[in-house]
Amino acid sequence: LVLLKPTALVSVIGLQDIVYLANTAGRTTYEPFTFFGAVLIIYLILSSVSDFGLRWLDRKYSAGVMRV
C-alpha cells in the first residue's frame, strides 16, 4: 500500500496534472484554496478506495494464514 500511493496511483490519476491545473485556475480566479481543496478531496477519496480495496483483498486471500 505504501508503494501503491506514490507510484501507481499517482501515475494513473495524474496528480501532477491535477495540481498544475488547480494552480493555474487558482491564479486566474485568485481563489487557490478552492481548487486545491477539490484536489485534496479527490486524492483522499481515491486513496481511501484503494486502501479499502487492498485491505479487502488481503483479508480475502490470506484466510487461514497465521499472523505473528
C-alpha positions in Angstrom: 0.0 0.0 0.0 2.8 2.4 0.8 4.4 1.8 -2.6 1.0 2.0 -4.4 0.1 5.5 -3.4 3.2 7.3 -4.6 3.8 5.3 -7.7 0.9 3.6 -9.5 -2.0 5.7 -8.1 -0.2 9.0 -8.9 0.6 7.9 -12.4 -2.9 6.7 -13.1 -4.7 9.8 -11.9 -2.0 12.2 -13.0 -1.7 14.0 -9.7 0.9 16.4 -11.1 -1.5 17.4 -13.9 -4.4 17.9 -11.5 -2.2 20.1 -9.2 -0.9 22.1 -12.1 -4.5 22.7 -13.3 -5.6 23.7 -9.8 -2.7 26.1 -9.5 -3.5 27.7 -12.9 -7.2 28.0 -12.1 -6.4 29.3 -8.6 -4.1 32.0 -10.0 -6.7 33.0 -12.6 -9.6 33.4 -10.1 -7.5 34.4 -7.1 -9.1 31.5 -5.1 -6.4 28.8 -4.9 -7.7 27.2 -1.8 -11.0 26.2 -3.5 -9.2 24.4 -6.3 -6.5 22.8 -4.1 -9.3 21.7 -1.7 -11.0 19.9 -4.5 -7.7 18.2 -5.5 -7.2 17.2 -1.9 -10.7 15.7 -1.6 -10.3 13.8 -4.9 -6.9 12.4 -3.9 -8.2 11.4 -0.4 -11.2 9.6 -2.0 -9.0 7.7 -4.4 -6.5 6.8 -1.6 -9.3 5.6 0.7 -10.8 3.5 -2.0 -7.5 1.9 -2.8 -6.8 1.4 0.8 -10.1 -0.3 1.4 -9.7 -2.5 -1.7 -6.3 -3.7 -0.7 -7.4 -4.4 2.9 -10.3 -6.4 1.5 -8.1 -8.4 -0.9 -5.6 -9.0 1.9 -8.4 -10.4 4.2 -9.8 -12.5 1.4 -6.6 -14.1 0.1 -4.9 -14.6 3.4 -7.7 -16.5 5.1 -6.2 -19.3 7.2 -2.7 -17.8 7.2 -1.3 -17.5 10.7 -0.2 -14.0 11.5 2.5 -13.3 14.1 
